[in-house]
Amino acid sequence: MINVVSLSSGIKNYLKINFKNNDKILILISCGLDSTVLFDLITKSKYFKNENIYYLIFDHQKRPEGKYEINQFIKFYNLLNKNVFLKKITPKNTLKGFQAKSRSHRINFLYKFSKKRNIENIFFGHHLDDLNETFFMRKIQKSNILGLSNIFSKNHKNLKFHRPLKEYSKKLIKNYANRKKLIWFEDRSNLELDYTRNKIRHFLYSNKLFSKIDKERLSFHRTPNIKSLHQNYFIRKQNKFFEIEIEKFSNLNEQLKYLVIHSFYHEHRYLLKKQIRDENIRNLIELLKTQIRSGKERSIFSGKIGVFNKKICINLR
């Protein structure tokens, strides 16, 4: 049984394996339970220099008490003179698409914020329950094997995303917070059933399905090499320019061709403006069966395909 002591030692080991003492890091803080525990574990580890730890709080301005909670959090943990930054996100008038749009806004801001300060490593407070909730959400949304085997992104452009709590349950995290007498603020919107994730969380808890979902998620996570399948057939030549090993690709059956192309676009999804659809993949498979003339470019999903130096290449615009 994992206890709060092993949680503390587990995070220390994670830091030693993945970081140098003089690395800069950014911790995202929501003032809720999960990010508060993450904040406490990292700062109490004394692994990083204080001046190299940055803290970023997103204020979605959805709750009138949010501003008060942020101020109290900063005051309680004596962060006034630390590298603490607050980013306000203007709420929309409708719930529809709010979470997705907010997520996109946060990622874009994170990239600009981190690049300006030469920070590569970002810490999130996601835990085991979050992984299982997201897996179940994708499952009911009919996500394919790539979506089910890769729940959380590990990077975005030159940023590295770290979720050291993902092996630990929310129950254990709360036990740690109570034992350490930490102060955090519960977001009442997490109890409202207006959002899909909250409905899923309520369903999984009420039906005691977390253990079953966790086992199923792990079976997808352990699927070997599925996320990097495209690397044997799409060779990067420049940032957005890839050469296709057409002879090797042509020897695959239709299902494997589909997985290779989907793996390729999934890996480089941050270069794209929208998500690829089944029909886009099928069209590209059929196009690669034809004779592509040298110097004649053809439009494909999010780019061009053509022959360069006698090699079939894709340019993602």
C-alpha positions as CSV (number, residue, x, y, z in Angstrom):
1,M,0.0,0.0,0.0
2,I,1.4,3.4,-1.0
3,N,1.5,5.8,1.9
4,V,2.3,9.5,2.2
5,V,5.9,8.8,3.1
6,S,6.4,6.9,-0.2
7,L,4.6,9.7,-2.0
8,S,7.2,12.2,-0.7
9,S,10.2,9.9,-1.6
10,G,8.7,9.1,-5.0
11,I,8.6,12.8,-6.0
12,K,12.2,13.3,-4.7
13,N,13.3,10.3,-6.9
14,Y,11.4,11.8,-9.9
15,L,13.3,15.0,-9.5
16,K,16.7,13.4,-9.2
17,I,16.1,11.3,-12.3
18,N,14.8,14.0,-14.5
19,F,16.5,17.3,-13.4
20,K,19.7,19.0,-12.5
21,N,19.7,21.2,-9.4
22,N,20.2,24.4,-11.4
23,D,17.3,23.8,-13.8
24,K,14.5,26.3,-14.0
25,I,11.0,25.0,-13.5
26,L,7.5,26.4,-13.6
27,I,4.7,25.1,-11.3
28,L,1.1,25.7,-12.3
29,I,-1.0,26.5,-9.3
30,S,-4.8,26.4,-9.1
31,C,-4.9,26.8,-5.3
32,G,-6.8,23.5,-5.2
33,L,-5.8,20.3,-3.5
34,D,-3.7,18.7,-6.3
35,S,-1.5,21.6,-7.2
36,T,-1.0,22.6,-3.5
37,V,0.3,19.1,-2.7
38,L,2.6,19.3,-5.8
39,F,3.8,22.7,-4.7
40,D,4.5,21.5,-1.2
41,L,6.4,18.3,-2.3
42,I,8.6,20.2,-4.7
43,T,9.5,23.1,-2.4
44,K,10.0,20.9,0.6
45,S,12.3,18.7,-1.4
46,K,14.9,21.6,-1.5
47,Y,16.1,20.2,-4.8
48,F,15.9,23.4,-6.8
49,K,17.2,26.8,-6.0
50,N,14.4,29.1,-4.9
51,E,15.2,31.7,-7.6
52,N,14.8,29.0,-10.3
53,I,11.2,28.0,-9.2
54,Y,8.5,30.0,-11.0
55,Y,4.8,29.9,-10.1
56,L,1.9,30.6,-12.4
57,I,-1.7,31.0,-11.4
58,F,-4.5,31.1,-14.0
59,D,-7.6,33.1,-12.8
60,H,-10.5,32.1,-15.0
61,Q,-12.7,34.6,-13.2
62,K,-15.6,32.2,-13.2
63,R,-16.1,32.5,-9.4
64,P,-16.3,35.7,-7.4
65,E,-14.4,34.2,-4.5
66,G,-11.5,33.2,-6.8
67,K,-9.6,36.4,-6.4
68,Y,-9.8,36.1,-2.6
69,E,-8.6,32.5,-2.7
70,I,-5.5,33.4,-4.8
71,N,-4.6,36.3,-2.5
72,Q,-5.0,34.1,0.6
73,F,-2.9,31.3,-1.0
74,I,-0.1,33.6,-1.8
75,K,-0.2,35.2,1.7
76,F,-0.4,31.8,3.6
77,Y,2.6,30.3,1.7
78,N,4.6,33.5,1.8
79,L,5.0,33.8,-2.0
80,L,4.8,37.6,-2.2
81,N,8.5,38.0,-2.9
82,K,8.8,34.9,-5.0
83,N,8.5,34.4,-8.8
84,V,4.7,34.3,-8.7
85,F,2.7,35.4,-11.8
86,L,-1.0,35.7,-12.3
87,K,-2.8,35.4,-15.6
88,K,-6.4,36.3,-16.0
89,I,-8.5,34.5,-18.5
90,T,-11.6,36.3,-19.6
91,P,-14.7,34.0,-19.3
92,K,-17.2,33.5,-22.1
93,N,-20.9,33.9,-21.7
94,T,-21.6,30.3,-22.4
95,L,-20.4,27.0,-21.0
96,K,-20.2,25.4,-24.5
97,G,-16.5,24.9,-25.4
98,F,-15.3,27.0,-22.4
99,Q,-12.9,24.3,-21.1
100,A,-11.4,23.5,-24.5
101,K,-10.9,27.2,-25.3
102,S,-9.4,27.9,-21.9
103,R,-7.0,24.9,-22.3
104,S,-5.9,26.2,-25.7
105,H,-5.4,29.7,-24.3
106,R,-3.4,28.4,-21.4
107,I,-1.1,26.3,-23.6
108,N,-0.4,29.3,-25.9
109,F,0.3,31.6,-23.0
110,L,2.5,28.9,-21.3
111,Y,4.7,28.7,-24.4
112,K,5.2,32.5,-24.6
113,F,5.7,32.9,-20.9
114,S,8.3,30.1,-20.7
115,K,10.2,31.0,-23.8
116,K,10.6,34.6,-22.5
117,R,12.2,33.2,-19.2
118,N,14.1,30.3,-20.7
119,I,12.0,27.7,-18.9
120,E,11.6,24.3,-20.4
121,N,10.0,22.2,-17.7
122,I,6.4,22.7,-16.6
123,F,4.7,20.9,-13.7
124,F,1.0,20.0,-13.6
125,G,-0.9,18.6,-10.6
126,H,-2.7,15.8,-12.5
127,H,-3.1,12.6,-10.6
128,L,-4.2,9.0,-11.2
129,D,-7.9,9.8,-11.0
130,D,-7.5,12.5,-13.7
131,L,-5.8,10.0,-16.0
132,N,-8.7,7.5,-15.6
133,E,-11.4,10.2,-16.0
134,T,-9.7,11.4,-19.2
135,F,-9.4,7.8,-20.5
136,F,-13.0,7.1,-19.9
137,M,-14.1,10.4,-21.5
138,R,-12.1,9.6,-24.6
139,K,-13.5,6.1,-24.7
140,I,-17.1,7.2,-24.7
141,Q,-16.1,9.8,-27.4
142,K,-15.0,6.8,-29.6
143,S,-11.3,7.8,-29.5
144,N,-9.0,5.5,-31.4
145,I,-6.0,3.5,-30.1
146,L,-3.6,6.4,-30.2
147,G,-5.9,8.6,-28.2
148,L,-6.5,5.9,-25.6
149,S,-2.8,5.0,-25.3
150,N,-1.5,8.6,-24.9
151,I,-3.7,10.4,-22.4
152,F,-1.6,13.4,-21.5
153,S,0.9,15.2,-23.7
154,K,4.5,15.1,-22.6
155,N,5.6,18.1,-24.5
156,H,4.6,21.1,-26.6
157,K,7.1,22.5,-29.0
158,N,10.2,22.9,-26.8
159,L,8.3,22.6,-23.5
160,K,8.4,19.4,-21.4
161,F,5.3,18.6,-19.3
162,H,5.8,16.9,-16.0
163,R,3.0,15.2,-14.0
164,P,4.8,13.4,-11.1
165,L,1.5,12.8,-9.2
166,K,0.0,10.7,-12.0
167,E,0.9,7.4,-10.3
168,Y,-1.0,8.4,-7.1
169,S,-4.7,8.5,-6.3
170,K,-6.6,11.6,-5.1
171,K,-7.3,9.8,-1.8
172,L,-3.6,9.5,-1.1
173,I,-2.9,13.1,-2.1
174,K,-5.6,14.3,0.2
175,N,-4.2,12.2,3.1
176,Y,-0.9,13.8,2.5
177,A,-2.4,17.3,2.6
178,N,-4.3,16.6,5.8
179,R,-1.3,15.1,7.5
180,K,0.9,18.1,6.5
181,K,-1.9,20.5,7.5
182,L,-1.9,22.2,4.1
183,I,-4.3,24.9,3.2
184,W,-6.1,24.7,-0.1
185,F,-9.4,25.9,-1.7
186,E,-12.1,23.7,-3.2
187,D,-13.4,24.9,-6.5
188,R,-17.2,24.5,-6.2
189,S,-17.6,24.3,-10.0
190,N,-16.0,20.8,-9.7
191,L,-19.2,19.7,-8.1
192,E,-21.5,21.2,-10.7
193,L,-22.7,18.8,-13.4
194,D,-22.7,21.4,-16.2
195,Y,-19.4,20.0,-17.4
196,T,-18.9,16.6,-19.0
197,R,-15.8,15.8,-16.9
198,N,-17.8,16.4,-13.7
199,K,-20.5,14.1,-14.9
200,I,-17.9,11.4,-15.6
201,R,-16.2,11.9,-12.3
202,H,-19.6,11.5,-10.5
203,F,-20.4,8.4,-12.5
204,L,-17.1,6.7,-11.9
205,Y,-17.2,7.3,-8.2
206,S,-20.8,6.4,-7.7
207,N,-20.4,3.1,-9.5
208,K,-17.0,2.3,-8.1
209,L,-15.4,1.9,-11.5
210,F,-12.0,3.5,-11.1
211,S,-10.2,0.2,-10.5
212,K,-11.7,-1.4,-13.7
213,I,-11.0,1.7,-15.8
214,D,-7.4,1.9,-14.5
215,K,-6.7,-1.6,-15.6
216,E,-8.1,-1.0,-19.1
217,R,-6.2,2.3,-19.4
218,L,-2.9,0.5,-18.5
219,S,-3.5,-2.1,-21.2
220,F,-3.7,0.6,-23.8
221,H,-0.7,2.5,-22.3
222,R,1.4,-0.6,-22.6
223,T,0.7,-1.1,-26.3
224,P,4.3,-1.2,-27.6
225,N,5.6,1.4,-30.1
226,I,2.1,2.4,-31.3
227,K,2.8,6.1,-30.8
228,S,6.2,6.1,-32.6
229,L,5.1,3.7,-35.4
230,H,5.4,6.5,-38.1
231,Q,9.1,7.0,-37.4
232,N,9.9,4.0,-39.6
233,Y,8.2,5.5,-42.6
234,F,8.2,9.3,-42.2
235,I,11.7,10.7,-41.8
236,R,12.1,14.4,-40.7
237,K,14.4,16.4,-43.0
238,Q,13.5,19.9,-41.7
239,N,11.1,21.3,-39.1
240,K,8.0,20.7,-41.2
241,F,9.4,18.7,-44.0
242,F,9.3,14.8,-44.0
243,E,10.5,12.2,-46.5
244,I,8.2,9.1,-46.9
245,E,9.9,5.7,-47.2
246,I,7.3,4.8,-49.9
247,E,8.5,1.2,-50.6
248,K,8.3,0.2,-46.9
249,F,5.0,2.0,-46.5
250,S,3.5,0.3,-49.6
251,N,4.2,-3.1,-48.2
252,L,1.9,-2.5,-45.2
253,N,-1.7,-3.6,-45.1
254,E,-4.5,-1.0,-45.1
255,Q,-4.9,-1.1,-41.3
256,L,-1.2,-0.6,-40.6
257,K,-1.1,2.2,-43.2
258,Y,-3.9,3.9,-41.3
259,L,-2.1,3.6,-38.0
260,V,1.2,4.9,-39.4
261,I,-0.4,8.0,-40.9
262,H,-2.5,8.7,-37.8
263,S,0.6,8.2,-35.6
264,F,2.5,10.7,-37.8
265,Y,-0.2,13.4,-37.5
266,H,-0.8,12.7,-33.8
267,E,2.9,13.2,-33.1
268,H,3.0,16.6,-35.0
269,R,-0.5,17.8,-34.0
270,Y,0.9,21.0,-32.6
271,L,2.0,22.0,-36.1
272,L,-1.6,21.7,-37.2
273,K,-4.5,24.1,-37.0
274,K,-7.1,21.3,-36.7
275,Q,-7.4,17.6,-36.0
276,I,-7.1,15.1,-38.8
277,R,-10.2,13.1,-39.7
278,D,-10.7,9.5,-41.0
279,E,-11.4,10.7,-44.5
280,N,-8.2,12.8,-44.6
281,I,-6.2,9.6,-43.7
282,R,-8.0,7.5,-46.3
283,N,-7.4,10.1,-49.0
284,L,-3.7,10.2,-48.3
285,I,-3.4,6.4,-48.4
286,E,-5.1,6.4,-51.8
287,L,-2.9,9.2,-53.0
288,L,0.3,7.3,-52.0
289,K,-0.9,4.4,-54.2
290,T,-0.7,6.6,-57.3
291,Q,2.3,7.8,-59.3
292,I,3.2,11.3,-58.0
293,R,5.0,13.2,-60.7
294,S,8.3,15.0,-60.0
295,G,7.8,18.7,-59.4
296,K,4.0,18.4,-59.2
297,E,2.8,19.2,-55.7
298,R,-0.6,18.0,-54.5
299,S,-2.6,19.4,-51.6
300,I,-3.2,17.1,-48.6
301,F,-4.5,17.6,-45.1
302,S,-2.6,20.6,-43.6
303,G,0.1,20.7,-46.2
304,K,1.5,19.6,-49.6
305,I,3.0,16.3,-51.0
306,G,5.4,16.1,-53.9
307,V,8.6,14.6,-55.2
308,F,11.9,16.2,-54.3
309,N,15.3,14.8,-55.2
310,K,13.4,11.6,-56.4
311,K,11.9,11.2,-52.9
312,I,8.2,11.6,-52.0
313,C,8.0,14.2,-49.3
314,I,5.3,15.9,-47.2
315,N,5.5,19.6,-46.1
316,L,3.3,20.5,-43.2
317,R,2.4,24.1,-43.7
